[in-house]
């Protein structure tokens, strides 16, 4: 499959900016991060739900952010787990007062980085 890439060094930034532009009524991006959150996050009294992982297999993970689904997706670089700082930003952005559930897939880098914060 052919891909249109403006700049290989900005592929994730461009993808996330485009995703937010296409779905700006439902999601927003936390500035300076690779975190996509529900537009109305945090929802008071709701348990926040966060997942994420490396970019390159879209629409995972940002494509699952919305009402009845994830409250935030943390998108790492291509085939790279998101950093603990980005995961923390997502947790803080969706914490409505009843805690945050982290959905961690069984990829070693994701497990390691997400578990640093779930201790």
Order of alpha helices (4+ residues) and beta strands (2+ residues): alpha-beta-beta-beta-beta-alpha-beta-alpha
